[in-house]
């Protein structure tokens, strides 16, 4: 009985993964440090694991398998949120926080995720996906299509980046050309998308491990202070934005946001 008692109350061994080969490496280091700092040491045995900009692990995943109960993924953007690290952990047999590899890969692809949302009744803005080769080969055709369907301002962004990296709000055609160049420095695909005016709101969703258990947190309103939209600086600079929970919208709007978040 004593052996069972010790096993039941043993601390969970948590590896906090941070860094990685993405443009959000530095942000991930800060996220990981915060996670490691605030995990309850009475419940968890915590070890930070640094992944370099070249994708080298401080300790190889296979070596972590024997002394890890769960990996906490404190990584952003490519590698950390696009299914790559999830696939590595799956291969090593290490459980991890967040969504599985396939879901992560889909979520990081804004175009495919948006198409899936649209098919299931969620409202998405009009958008076009432009491959870098298409842009170089037939730029005038792309510009003509955008002119026909979109009006200023509209949004240009990389198809598969996080943290608003490479995002531009375009107000004239000179800005459009620069925005496309900027987007293509971060991705092989760019999105041109109708601009949506309104209150910026984020809504987290948690579950207990199966889809039917999903529930939404209170929506949070975001008011950028350092930028005119919620860009990289507004997200990560000190006092870059005010975050107000619950969002200052009517109760029925709060409920609608929560329903949409769980549906997504």
NUGUZA-828846 format. One record per residue: residue number from 1; x negated, y, z negated of N, C-alpha, C in turn; residue in three letters. Coordinates in Angstrom, 1 decimal, always signed. Atoms other than C-alpha are relative to their C-alpha. Layout:
# NUGUZA-828846
 resi    n_x    n_y    n_z   ca_x   ca_y   ca_z    c_x    c_y    c_z resn
  NUM      X      Y      Z      X      Y      Z      X      Y      Z  ALA
...
***
This chain:
# NUGUZA-828846
 resi    n_x    n_y    n_z   ca_x   ca_y   ca_z    c_x    c_y    c_z resn
    1   -0.8   -1.2   +0.0   +0.0   +0.0   +0.0   -0.9   +1.3   +0.0  UNK
    2   +0.8   -1.2   +0.1   -2.8   +2.4   -0.8   -0.6   +0.3   +1.4  UNK
    3   +0.6   -0.3   -1.3   -4.3   +2.0   +2.7   +1.1   +0.6   +0.9  UNK
    4   -1.1   -0.6   -0.8   -0.9   +2.8   +4.3   +0.2   +1.4   -0.5  UNK
    5   -0.2   -1.3   +0.5   -0.6   +5.7   +2.0   -1.0   +1.0   +0.5  UNK
    6   +1.0   -0.9   -0.5   -3.9   +7.2   +3.1   +0.2   +0.3   +1.4  UNK
    7   -0.2   -0.2   -1.4   -3.1   +6.6   +6.7   +1.1   +1.0   +0.3  UNK
    8   -1.2   -0.8   -0.2   +0.3   +8.3   +6.4   -0.4   +1.5   -0.2  UNK
    9   +0.3   -1.4   +0.3   -1.3  +11.4   +4.9   -1.3   +0.5   +0.5  UNK
   10   +1.2   -0.4   -0.6   -4.4  +11.6   +6.9   +0.2   +1.2   +0.9  UNK
   11   -0.2   -1.2   -0.8   -4.9  +15.0   +8.6   -0.1   -0.4   +1.5  UNK
   12   +0.0   +0.2   -1.4   -4.2  +15.1  +12.3   -1.3   +0.7   +0.6  UNK
   13   +1.2   -0.5   -0.6   -7.4  +15.6  +14.3   +0.3   +0.8   +1.3  UNK
   14   -0.4   -0.9   -1.1   -6.9  +18.6  +16.7   -1.2   +0.6   +0.6  UNK
   15   +1.1   -0.6   -0.7   -9.3  +19.6  +19.4   +0.7   +1.2   +0.8  UNK
   16   -0.5   -1.2   -0.7   -8.6  +23.2  +20.6   -0.9   +0.3   +1.2  UNK
   17   +0.7   -0.2   -1.3   -9.6  +23.5  +24.3   +0.1   +1.5   +0.4  UNK
   18   +0.0   -1.5   -0.4  -10.7  +27.0  +25.4   -1.1   +0.2   +1.0  UNK
   19   +1.0   -0.4   -1.1  -12.6  +28.7  +28.2   +0.5   -0.5   +1.3  UNK
   20   -0.4   +0.6   -1.2  -12.6  +26.9  +31.5   -0.4   +0.9   +1.2  UNK
   21   +0.4   -0.7   -1.3  -13.3  +27.9  +35.2   +1.1   +0.7   +0.6  UNK
   22   -1.1   -0.8   -0.6  -10.7  +30.5  +35.7   -0.3   +1.5   -0.3  UNK
   23   +0.3   -1.4   +0.2  -10.6  +34.3  +35.9   +0.5   +0.4   -1.4  UNK
   24   -0.6   -0.3   +1.4   -8.9  +34.2  +32.4   -0.9   -0.7   -1.1  UNK
   25   +0.9   +0.7   +0.9  -11.9  +32.5  +30.7   -0.1   +0.8   -1.3  UNK
   26   +0.2   -0.8   +1.2  -12.5  +35.4  +28.2   +1.3   +0.0   -0.8  UNK
   27   -1.3   +0.0   +0.7   -8.8  +35.6  +27.3   +0.2   -1.3   -0.7  UNK
   28   -0.2   +1.3   +0.6   -8.7  +31.9  +26.7   -0.9   -0.2   -1.2  UNK
   29   +0.9   +0.0   +1.2  -11.7  +32.2  +24.3   +0.7   +0.6   -1.2  UNK
   30   -0.7   -0.7   +1.0   -9.7  +34.7  +22.3   +1.2   -0.8   -0.5  UNK
   31   -1.2   +0.8   +0.3   -6.5  +32.5  +22.4   -0.5   -1.2   -0.9  UNK
   32   +0.5   +1.1   +0.7   -8.5  +29.5  +21.3   -0.5   +0.3   -1.4  UNK
   33   +0.5   -0.4   +1.3  -10.2  +31.3  +18.4   +1.2   +0.3   -0.9  UNK
   34   -1.1   -0.3   +0.8   -6.8  +32.5  +17.2   +0.7   -1.3   -0.5  UNK
   35   -0.6   +1.3   +0.3   -5.3  +29.0  +17.4   -0.7   -0.7   -1.1  UNK
   36   +0.8   +0.7   +1.0   -8.2  +27.5  +15.5   +0.1   +0.6   -1.3  UNK
   37   -0.1   -0.7   +1.2   -8.0  +30.2  +12.9   +1.2   -0.3   -0.8  UNK
   38   -1.3   +0.0   +0.6   -4.3  +29.8  +12.2   +0.5   -1.4   -0.2  UNK
   39   -0.5   +1.4   +0.2   -3.9  +26.0  +12.3   -0.2   -0.3   -1.5  UNK
   40   +0.0   +0.3   +1.5   -3.1  +24.8   +8.7   -1.1   -1.1   -0.3  UNK
   41   +1.1   +1.0   +0.3   -6.3  +23.1   +7.4   +0.4   -1.0   -1.0  UNK
   42   -0.6   +1.1   +0.8   -4.2  +21.2   +4.9   +0.6   -1.1   +0.7  UNK
   43   -0.6   +1.0   -0.8   -2.6  +19.4   +7.7   -0.9   -0.5   +1.2  UNK
   44   +0.7   +0.3   -1.2   -5.1  +19.5  +10.5   -1.5   +0.1   -0.2  UNK
   45   +1.5   +0.0   -0.1   -8.8  +18.7  +11.1   -0.3   +0.6   +1.3  UNK
   46   +0.1   -0.7   -1.2   -9.7  +21.3  +13.7   -1.4   +0.1   +0.5  UNK
   47   +1.2   -0.1   -0.7  -12.5  +21.3  +16.2   +0.1   +0.8   +1.3  UNK
   48   +0.0   -0.7   -1.3  -12.9  +24.0  +19.0   -0.9   -0.7   +1.0  UNK
   49   +0.8   +0.6   -1.1  -14.1  +22.6  +22.3   -0.1   +1.0   +1.1  UNK
   50   +0.2   -1.0   -1.1  -15.6  +25.0  +24.8   -0.2   -0.7   +1.3  UNK
   51   +0.1   +0.4   -1.4  -15.2  +24.4  +28.5   -0.6   +1.2   +0.8  UNK
   52   +0.8   -1.1   -0.7  -17.7  +26.4  +30.6   +0.7   +0.5   +1.2  UNK
   53   -0.5   -0.5   -1.2  -17.0  +28.5  +33.6   -0.2   -0.9   +1.2  UNK
   54   +0.2   +1.0   -1.0  -18.3  +25.7  +35.7   +0.7   -1.3   -0.2  UNK
   55   -0.8   +1.1   +0.3  -16.0  +23.2  +34.1   -0.7   -1.1   -0.8  UNK
   56   +0.7   +0.9   +0.9  -18.5  +21.5  +31.8   +0.5   +0.1   -1.4  UNK
   57   -0.6   +0.1   +1.3  -17.1  +20.3  +28.5   -1.1   -0.1   -1.1  UNK
   58   +0.9   +0.0   +1.1  -18.9  +20.9  +25.2   -0.2   -1.5   -0.5  UNK
   59   +0.0   +1.5   +0.2  -18.0  +17.2  +24.5   +0.8   -0.6   +1.1  UNK
   60   -0.8   +0.6   -1.1  -16.9  +15.0  +27.3   +1.3   -0.6   -0.4  UNK
   61   -1.4   +0.5   +0.4  -13.2  +14.0  +27.3   +0.0   -1.4   -0.5  UNK
   62   +0.1   +1.4   +0.4  -14.1  +10.3  +27.1   -0.5   -0.1   -1.4  UNK
   63   +0.6   +0.1   +1.3  -16.1  +11.0  +24.0   +0.9   +0.5   -1.1  UNK
   64   -1.0   -0.5   +0.9  -13.2  +12.9  +22.4   +1.1   -1.0   -0.4  UNK
   65   -1.1   +0.9   +0.2  -10.8  +10.0  +22.7   +0.1   -0.7   -1.3  UNK
   66   +0.1   +0.8   +1.3  -12.0   +8.2  +19.6   +0.4   +0.8   -1.2  UNK
   67   -0.2   -0.8   +1.2  -11.6  +11.1  +17.2   +1.0   +1.2   +0.2  UNK
   68   -1.0   -1.0   -0.3   -8.7  +13.1  +18.6   +1.4   -0.5   +0.0  UNK
   69   -1.4   +0.4   +0.0   -5.0  +12.8  +17.8   +0.8   +0.9   +1.0  UNK
   70   -0.7   -0.9   -1.0   -4.0  +15.8  +20.0   -0.9   +1.1   +0.4  UNK
   71   +0.7   -1.2   -0.5   -5.6  +18.4  +22.2   +1.0   +1.2   +0.1  UNK
   72   -0.7   -1.2   -0.1   -4.3  +21.9  +21.8   -0.6   +0.8   +1.2  UNK
   73   +0.6   -0.6   -1.2   -4.7  +23.5  +25.3   +0.2   +1.5   -0.2  UNK
   74   +0.0   -1.5   +0.1   -5.5  +27.2  +24.7   -0.6   +0.6   +1.2  UNK
   75   +0.7   -0.4   -1.2   -6.4  +27.8  +28.3   +1.1   +0.6   +0.9  UNK
   76   -0.9   -0.8   -0.8   -4.9  +30.1  +30.9   -0.4   -0.2   +1.5  UNK
   77   +0.3   +0.0   -1.4   -4.5  +30.0  +34.7   -0.5   -1.3   +0.6  UNK
   78   +0.5   +1.2   -0.7   -6.3  +27.6  +37.0   -0.8   -0.8   -1.0  UNK
   79   +0.6   +1.1   +0.8   -7.6  +24.4  +35.4   +0.7   -0.2   -1.3  UNK
   80   -0.6   +0.2   +1.3   -5.9  +25.0  +32.1   +1.5   -0.1   +0.1  UNK
   81   -1.5   +0.0   +0.0   -2.3  +25.5  +33.2   +0.5   -0.6   +1.3  UNK
   82   -0.5   +0.5   -1.3   -2.2  +24.0  +36.7   +0.0   -1.5   +0.2  UNK
   83   +0.0   +1.5   +0.0   -2.3  +20.3  +35.8   -1.4   -0.6   +0.0  UNK
   84   +1.4   +0.6   -0.1   -6.1  +19.9  +36.1   -0.4   -0.6   -1.4  UNK
   85   +0.5   +0.5   +1.3   -7.0  +19.6  +32.4   +1.0   -1.0   -0.5  UNK
   86   -1.0   +1.0   +0.4   -3.7  +17.7  +31.8   -0.3   -1.3   +0.6  UNK
   87   +0.4   +1.2   -0.6   -4.8  +15.1  +34.3   -1.2   -0.6   -0.6  UNK
   88   +1.2   +0.5   +0.6   -8.2  +14.8  +32.7   +0.3   -0.6   -1.4  UNK
   89   -0.4   +0.6   +1.3   -6.6  +14.3  +29.3   +0.8   -1.3   +0.1  UNK
   90   -0.8   +1.2   -0.3   -4.2  +11.8  +30.7   -1.0   -1.2   +0.2  UNK
   91   +0.9   +1.1   -0.3   -7.1   +9.8  +32.1   -0.8   -0.5   -1.2  UNK
   92   +0.7   +0.3   +1.2   -8.9   +9.9  +28.7   +0.9   -0.6   -1.1  UNK
   93   -1.0   +0.5   +1.0   -5.7   +8.8  +26.9   +0.2   +0.9   -1.2  UNK
   94   -0.1   -1.0   +1.1   -5.6  +12.0  +24.8   +1.3   +0.8   +0.1  UNK
   95   -1.3   -0.8   +0.0   -2.1  +13.5  +23.9   -0.4   +1.5   +0.0  UNK
   96   +0.3   -1.4   +0.0   -1.9  +17.2  +24.4   +1.3   +0.8   -0.1  UNK
   97   -1.2   -0.9   +0.1   +0.4  +20.2  +23.9   +0.4   +0.5   +1.4  UNK
   98   -0.5   -0.6   -1.2   +2.6  +21.7  +26.6   +0.5   -1.1   +1.0  UNK
   99   -0.7   +0.9   -1.0   +4.0  +20.2  +29.8   -1.1   -0.9   +0.6  UNK
  100   +0.9   +1.0   -0.6   +2.6  +17.2  +31.7   -0.6   +0.6   +1.3  UNK
  101   +0.8   -0.4   -1.1   +0.3  +17.4  +34.7   +0.8   +0.5   +1.2  UNK
  102   -0.9   -0.3   -1.1   +3.0  +17.4  +37.4   +0.8   +1.3   -0.2  UNK
  103   -0.7   -1.2   +0.3   +5.1  +20.0  +35.7   -0.8   +1.3   +0.0  UNK
  104   +1.0   -1.1   +0.0   +2.1  +22.2  +35.1   -0.4   +0.5   +1.4  UNK
  105   +0.4   -0.4   -1.4   +1.0  +22.1  +38.7   +1.1   +0.7   +0.7  UNK
  106   -1.1   -0.7   -0.7   +4.5  +23.0  +39.9   +0.2   +1.4   -0.6  UNK
  107   -0.2   -1.3   +0.6   +4.8  +25.9  +37.4   -1.0   +1.0   +0.5  UNK
  108   +1.1   -1.0   -0.5   +1.5  +27.4  +38.6   +0.2   +0.4   +1.4  UNK
  109   -0.2   -0.4   -1.4   +2.7  +27.4  +42.2   +1.3   +0.8   +0.0  UNK
  110   -1.1   -0.9   +0.2   +5.0  +30.4  +42.1   +1.1   -0.2   +1.1  UNK
  111   -1.0   +0.2   -1.1   +6.6  +29.7  +45.5   +0.8   -1.2   -0.2  UNK
  112   -0.8   +1.2   +0.2   +7.5  +26.1  +44.9   +0.9   +0.0   -1.2  UNK
  113   -0.8   -0.1   +1.2   +8.7  +26.8  +41.4   +1.2   +0.9   +0.3  UNK
  114   -1.2   -0.9   -0.3  +10.9  +29.7  +42.7   +1.0   -0.7   +0.8  UNK
  115   -1.0   +0.7   -0.9  +12.4  +27.5  +45.4   +0.8   -1.0   -0.8  UNK
  116   -0.7   +0.9   +0.8  +13.2  +24.9  +42.8   +1.1   +0.7   -0.9  UNK
  117   -1.0   -0.8   +0.8  +14.9  +27.5  +40.6   +1.2   +0.4   +0.8  UNK
  118   -1.1   -0.4   -0.9  +16.9  +28.8  +43.6   +0.9   -1.1   +0.3  UNK
  119   -0.9   +1.2   -0.3  +18.2  +25.3  +44.4   +0.9   -0.4   -1.1  UNK
  120   -0.8   +0.3   +1.2  +19.4  +25.0  +40.9   +0.8   +1.1   -0.6  UNK
  121   -0.9   -1.0   +0.4  +21.3  +28.2  +40.8   -0.5   +1.2   -0.7  UNK
  122   +0.6   -1.2   +0.7  +18.9  +30.6  +39.2   -0.3   +1.1   +1.1  UNK
  123   +0.2   -1.1   -0.9  +18.5  +34.0  +40.8   -1.5   +0.3   +0.1  UNK
  124   +1.4   -0.3   -0.2  +15.1  +34.7  +42.4   -0.1   +1.1   +1.1  UNK
  125   +0.1   -1.1   -1.1  +13.9  +37.8  +44.5   -0.4   -0.6   +1.3  UNK
  126   +0.4   +0.4   -1.3  +13.5  +37.5  +48.2   -1.6   +0.0   +0.1  UNK
  127   +1.4   +0.1   +0.0   +9.9  +36.4  +48.9   -0.5   -0.7   +1.3  UNK
  128   +0.7   +0.7   -1.1   +7.5  +35.3  +51.7   -1.3   -0.5   -0.5  UNK
  129   +1.3   +0.5   +0.2   +4.5  +33.1  +51.4   -0.9   +0.2   +1.2  UNK
  130   +0.9   -0.2   -1.1   +1.5  +34.0  +53.5   -1.3   -0.6   -0.2  UNK
  131   +1.3   +0.7   +0.1   -1.5  +31.8  +54.0   -1.1   +0.9   +0.5  UNK
  132   +1.1   -0.9   -0.3   -4.9  +33.5  +54.3   -0.3   -0.2   +1.5  UNK
  133   +0.3   +0.1   -1.4   -5.5  +32.0  +57.8   +1.1   +0.6   +0.8  UNK
  134   -1.0   -0.7   -0.7   -2.1  +33.2  +58.9   -0.2   +1.5   +0.0  UNK
  135   +0.2   -1.4   +0.1   -2.9  +36.7  +57.7   -1.2   +0.5   +0.9  UNK
  136   +1.1   -0.3   -0.8   -6.2  +36.7  +59.5   +0.3   -0.1   +1.5  UNK
  137   -0.3   +0.3   -1.4   -4.7  +35.3  +62.7   +1.1   +0.8   +0.6  UNK
  138   -1.2   -0.7   -0.5   -1.4  +37.2  +63.0   +0.5   +1.0   -1.0  UNK
  139   -0.3   -1.0   +1.0   -1.5  +40.1  +60.7   +1.2   +0.9   +0.4  UNK
  140   -1.1   -0.8   -0.4   +0.9  +42.2  +62.8   +1.3   -0.7   -0.1  UNK
  141   -1.2   +0.7   +0.1   +3.5  +39.5  +62.8   +0.5   +0.0   -1.5  UNK
  142   -0.4   +0.1   +1.4   +3.4  +39.2  +59.0   +0.5   +1.4   -0.4  UNK
  143   -0.4   -1.3   +0.4   +3.6  +43.0  +58.6   +1.4   +0.3   +0.6  UNK
  144   -1.3   -0.2   -0.6   +6.6  +43.1  +61.0   +1.1   -0.7   -0.8  UNK
  145   -1.0   +0.8   +0.7   +8.4  +40.4  +59.0   +0.3   +0.7   -1.4  UNK
  146   -0.2   -0.7   +1.3   +7.8  +42.3  +55.7   +0.8   +1.3   +0.2  UNK
  147   -0.7   -1.3   -0.3   +9.0  +45.6  +57.3   +1.5   -0.3   +0.2  UNK
  148   -1.4   +0.3   -0.3  +12.2  +43.9  +58.5   +0.8   -0.3   -1.3  UNK
  149   -0.8   +0.5   +1.1  +13.2  +42.3  +55.2   -0.2   +0.7   -1.4  UNK
  150   +0.3   -0.7   +1.3  +11.6  +44.4  +52.4   -0.2   +1.5   +0.1  UNK
  151   +0.2   -1.4   +0.1  +11.6  +48.0  +51.4   -0.9   +0.4   -1.2  UNK
  152   +0.9   -0.5   +1.1   +9.2  +50.0  +49.2   +0.8   +0.3   -1.3  UNK
  153   +1.2   +0.8   +0.3   +8.3  +49.3  +46.5   +0.3   -1.5   +0.1  UNK
  154   -0.1   +1.4   +0.2   +7.6  +45.6  +46.7   -1.2   -0.6   -0.6  UNK
  155   +1.1   +0.6   +0.8   +5.3  +43.2  +45.0   -0.9   -1.0   +0.9  UNK
  156   +0.9   +1.0   -0.6   +2.2  +41.3  +46.3   -0.7   -0.7   -1.1  UNK
  157   +0.6   +0.7   +1.1   +0.7  +38.6  +44.2   -0.7   -1.3   +0.5  UNK
  158   +0.5   +1.4   -0.3   -1.5  +35.4  +44.4   +1.1   -1.0   -0.3  UNK
  159   -1.1   +1.0   +0.3   +0.7  +32.3  +44.6   -0.3   -0.8   -1.2  UNK
  160   +0.3   +1.0   +1.1   -1.2  +30.4  +41.9   -1.0   +0.6   -1.0  UNK
  161   +0.8   -0.6   +1.0   -2.7  +32.7  +39.3   +0.9   +0.3   -1.2  UNK
  162   -0.8   -0.5   +1.2   -1.6  +33.6  +35.7   -0.5   +1.3   -0.4  UNK
  163   +0.4   -1.3   +0.7   -1.8  +36.7  +33.5   +0.0   +1.2   +0.9  UNK
  164   -0.1   -1.1   -0.9   -0.8  +39.0  +36.4   -1.3   +0.3   +0.8  UNK
  165   +1.3   -0.2   -0.8   -4.3  +38.6  +38.0   +0.4   +0.2   +1.4  UNK
  166   -0.1   -0.2   -1.5   -4.3  +40.1  +41.5   +1.4   +0.5   +0.4  UNK
  167   -1.4   -0.5   -0.4   -0.7  +41.5  +41.3   +0.0   +1.5   +0.3  UNK
  168   -0.1   -1.4   -0.4   +0.1  +44.8  +43.0   +1.5   +0.4   +0.2  UNK
  169   -1.3   -0.5   -0.4   +3.2  +46.9  +43.3   -0.3   +1.0   +1.1  UNK
  170   +0.3   -0.7   -1.2   +3.1  +48.3  +46.8   +1.0   +1.1   +0.4  UNK
  171   -0.9   -1.1   -0.2   +4.5  +51.7  +47.7   -0.2   +0.7   +1.4  UNK
  172   +0.2   -0.4   -1.3   +3.0  +52.3  +51.2   -0.8   -1.0   +0.8  UNK
  173   +0.7   +1.0   -0.8   +1.4  +50.4  +54.1   -1.5   -0.1   -0.3  UNK
  174   +1.4   +0.1   +0.4   -2.1  +51.3  +53.1   -0.2   -0.8   -1.2  UNK
  175   +0.1   +0.8   +1.2   -1.5  +49.9  +49.7   +0.3   -1.5   +0.3  UNK
  176   -0.3   +1.3   -0.4   +0.0  +46.8  +51.3   -1.3   -0.8   +0.5  UNK
  177   +1.2   +0.6   -0.6   -3.2  +46.0  +53.2   -1.0   -0.3   -1.2  UNK
  178   +0.9   +0.2   +1.1   -5.3  +46.5  +50.0   +0.5   -1.1   -0.9  UNK
  179   -0.6   +1.0   +0.9   -2.9  +44.4  +47.9   -0.2   -1.4   +0.6  UNK
  180   +0.3   +1.3   -0.6   -3.2  +41.5  +50.4   -1.4   -0.4   -0.2  UNK
  181   +1.5   +0.3   +0.2   -7.0  +41.7  +50.3   -0.2   -0.4   -1.4  UNK
  182   +0.2   +0.3   +1.4   -6.8  +41.7  +46.5   +0.6   -1.4   -0.4  UNK
  183   -0.6   +1.3   +0.2   -4.4  +38.7  +46.4   -0.8   -1.1   +0.5  UNK
  184   +0.8   +1.1   -0.6   -6.6  +36.7  +48.7   -1.3   -0.2   -0.6  UNK
  185   +1.2   +0.3   +0.7   -9.6  +37.1  +46.5   +0.2   -1.0   -1.1  UNK
  186   -0.3   +0.9   +1.1   -7.8  +35.0  +43.9   +0.7   -1.3   +0.5  UNK
  187   -0.8   +1.2   -0.5   -5.8  +32.5  +46.1   +0.0   -0.1   +1.5  UNK
  188   -0.1   +0.1   -1.5   -5.5  +31.1  +49.6   +1.4   +0.4   +0.5  UNK
  189   -1.4   -0.3   -0.4   -1.8  +32.0  +49.5   +0.4   +1.3   -0.8  UNK
  190   -0.5   -1.2   +0.6   -0.2  +35.4  +48.8   +1.5   +0.0   +0.1  UNK
  191   -1.4   -0.2   +0.0   +3.4  +36.2  +48.0   +0.3   +1.5   +0.2  UNK
  192   -0.6   -1.3   +0.0   +5.3  +39.3  +49.1   +1.4   -0.1   -0.5  UNK
  193   -1.2   +0.2   +0.7   +8.3  +39.8  +47.0   +0.7   +1.2   -0.3  UNK
  194   -0.8   -1.2   +0.3  +11.2  +42.2  +46.5   -0.3   +0.4   -1.5  UNK
  195   +0.2   -0.6   +1.3  +10.7  +44.5  +43.5   +1.3   +0.0   -0.7  UNK
  196   -1.2   +0.0   +0.8  +13.2  +44.0  +40.7   -0.2   +1.0   -1.1  UNK
  197   +0.0   -1.0   +1.1  +13.9  +47.0  +38.5   +0.8   -0.5   -1.2  UNK
  198   -0.7   +0.4   +1.1  +14.9  +46.4  +35.0   -0.9   -0.1   -1.2  UNK
  199   +0.7   +0.2   +1.3  +13.8  +45.5  +31.4   -0.8   -1.3   +0.1  UNK
  200   +0.9   +1.1   +0.0  +10.8  +43.2  +31.2   +0.3   -0.8   -1.3  UNK
  201   -0.4   +0.9   +1.1  +11.8  +40.2  +29.0   -0.7   -1.3   +0.1  UNK
  202   +0.6   +1.3   -0.1  +10.0  +37.0  +28.1   +0.8   -0.9   -1.0  UNK
  203   -0.8   +0.9   +0.9  +11.7  +33.9  +26.5   -0.7   -1.3   -0.1  UNK
  204   +0.6   +1.3   +0.2   +9.9  +30.9  +25.1   +1.0   -1.1   -0.2  UNK
  205   -0.9   +1.2   +0.1  +11.4  +27.4  +25.2   -0.8   -1.1   -0.7  UNK
  206   +0.6   +1.1   +0.7  +10.5  +24.6  +22.8   +0.8   -1.2   +0.1  UNK
  207   -0.8   +1.2   +0.1  +11.5  +21.0  +22.6   -0.7   -1.0   -0.9  UNK
  208   +0.5   +1.1   +0.9  +11.0  +17.8  +20.5   -0.6   -1.2   +0.8  UNK
  209   +0.6   +1.1   -0.7   +9.6  +15.7  +23.3   +0.9   -0.6   +1.1  UNK
  210   -0.9   +0.5   -1.1  +12.6  +15.0  +25.5   +0.9   +1.2   +0.5  UNK
  211   -0.6   -1.1   -0.6  +14.5  +17.3  +27.9   +1.2   +0.6   -0.8  UNK
  212   -1.2   -0.5   +0.7  +17.8  +17.4  +26.0   -0.2   +0.7   -1.3  UNK
  213   +0.3   -0.6   +1.3  +16.1  +18.7  +22.9   -0.4   +1.5   +0.2  UNK
  214   +0.6   -1.4   -0.3  +15.0  +22.0  +24.6   +0.9   +1.1   -0.6  UNK
  215   -0.7   -1.1   +0.5  +16.0  +25.2  +22.9   -0.8   +1.3   +0.2  UNK
  216   +0.7   -1.3   -0.3  +15.2  +28.9  +23.6   -0.2   +0.7   -1.3  UNK
  217   +0.3   -1.0   +1.1  +13.5  +31.3  +21.2   +0.8   +1.3   +0.3  UNK
  218   -0.6   -1.3   -0.2  +14.8  +34.8  +20.8   -0.8   +0.7   +1.1  UNK
  219   +0.7   -0.7   -1.1  +14.0  +36.8  +24.0   -0.7   +1.2   -0.6  UNK
  220   +0.9   -1.1   +0.5  +11.2  +39.4  +23.5   +0.0   +1.1   +1.2  UNK
  221   +0.2   -1.1   -0.9  +11.3  +42.8  +25.3   -1.4   +0.5   +0.0  UNK
  222   +1.4   -0.4   -0.1   +8.0  +44.0  +26.7   +0.0   +1.4   +0.6  UNK
  223   +0.1   -1.4   -0.5   +7.3  +47.7  +27.1   -1.5   +0.4   +0.2  UNK
  224   +1.4   -0.3   -0.2   +3.9  +48.3  +28.8   -0.4   +1.4   -0.4  UNK
  225   +0.5   -1.3   +0.4   +1.9  +51.2  +27.4   -1.2   +0.5   +0.8  UNK
  226   +1.2   -0.4   -0.8   -1.3  +51.2  +29.4   +0.1   +0.0   +1.5  UNK
  227   -0.2   +0.2   -1.4   +0.1  +50.4  +32.8   +1.5   +0.3   +0.3  UNK
  228   -1.4   -0.2   -0.4   +3.3  +51.0  +34.8   +0.7   -1.3   +0.2  UNK
  229   -0.6   +1.3   +0.1   +4.0  +47.2  +34.7   -0.8   -0.9   -0.8  UNK
  230   +0.7   +0.9   +1.0   +3.0  +44.2  +32.6   -1.1   -0.7   +0.7  UNK
  231   +1.2   +0.6   -0.7   -0.4  +43.7  +34.3   -1.0   -0.6   -1.0  UNK
  232   +1.0   +0.7   +0.8   -3.5  +42.1  +32.9   -0.4   +0.9   -1.2  UNK
  233   +0.3   -0.9   +1.1   -4.5  +45.2  +30.8   +1.1   +0.1   -1.0  UNK
  234   -1.1   -0.1   +0.9   -1.1  +45.6  +29.4   +0.3   -1.2   -0.8  UNK
  235   -0.1   +1.2   +0.7   -1.1  +42.0  +28.4   -1.0   -0.2   -1.1  UNK
  236   +1.1   +0.4   +0.9   -4.5  +41.8  +26.7   -0.7   +1.1   -0.6  UNK
  237   +0.6   -1.1   +0.7   -5.7  +45.3  +25.8   +0.6   +0.3   -1.3  UNK
  238   -0.6   -0.3   +1.3   -5.3  +46.4  +22.3   +1.1   +1.1   +0.1  UNK
  239   -1.2   -0.9   -0.1   -1.9  +48.1  +22.0   +0.4   +0.2   +1.4  UNK
  240   -0.4   -0.1   -1.4   -1.4  +47.5  +25.7   +1.5   +0.1   +0.3  UNK
  241   -1.5   +0.0   -0.2   +2.3  +46.9  +25.3   +0.6   -0.1   -1.4  UNK
  242   -0.8   +0.2   +1.1   +5.0  +47.0  +22.7   +0.9   -1.3   +0.3  UNK
  243   -0.8   +1.2   -0.2   +6.7  +43.6  +22.2   +1.1   +0.0   -1.1  UNK
  244   -1.1   -0.2   +0.9  +10.2  +43.9  +20.6   +0.9   -1.2   +0.0  UNK
  245   -0.9   +1.2   +0.1  +12.1  +40.8  +19.3   +1.0   +0.3   -1.1  UNK
  246   -0.5   +0.3   -1.3  +14.9  +40.5  +19.9   +0.1   +1.1   +1.0  UNK
  247   +0.0   -1.1   -1.0  +15.0  +42.4  +23.2   +1.3   +0.9   -0.2  UNK
  248   -1.1   -1.0   +0.2  +17.2  +45.5  +23.1   +1.0   +0.0   +1.1  UNK
  249   -1.0   +0.2   -1.0  +19.9  +44.2  +25.4   +1.2   -0.5   -0.7  UNK
  250   -1.2   +0.5   +0.6  +23.5  +43.3  +24.7   -0.1   -1.5   -0.3  UNK
  251   +0.0   +1.4   +0.5  +24.2  +40.0  +22.9   +0.2   -1.0   +1.2  UNK
  252   -0.3   +0.9   -1.1  +25.7  +38.4  +26.0   -1.2   -0.1   +1.0  UNK
  253   +1.2   +0.1   -0.9  +22.5  +39.3  +28.0   -1.0   -0.9   -0.7  UNK
  254   +0.9   +0.9   +0.7  +20.4  +37.7  +25.3   +0.3   -1.5   +0.3  UNK
  255   -0.4   +1.4   -0.2  +22.4  +34.5  +25.7   -0.2   -0.5   +1.4  UNK
  256   +0.2   +0.3   -1.4  +22.2  +34.6  +29.4   -1.5   -0.3   +0.3  UNK
  257   +1.4   +0.2   -0.2  +18.4  +34.9  +29.3   -0.4   -1.3   -0.6  UNK
  258   +0.3   +1.3   +0.6  +18.2  +32.0  +26.9   +0.5   -1.2   +0.8  UNK
  259   -0.6   +1.1   -0.9  +20.4  +29.8  +29.2   -0.9   -0.2   +1.2  UNK
  260   +0.9   +0.1   -1.2  +18.2  +30.7  +32.2   -1.3   -0.6   -0.3  UNK
  261   +1.3   +0.6   +0.4  +15.0  +29.9  +30.3   +0.1   -1.5   -0.2  UNK
  262   -0.1   +1.4   +0.2  +16.2  +26.5  +29.2   +0.3   -0.7   +1.3  UNK
  263   -0.2   +0.7   -1.3  +17.5  +25.7  +32.7   -1.3   -0.1   +0.8  UNK
  264   +1.2   +0.0   -0.7  +14.2  +26.7  +34.2   -1.0   -1.1   -0.5  UNK
***
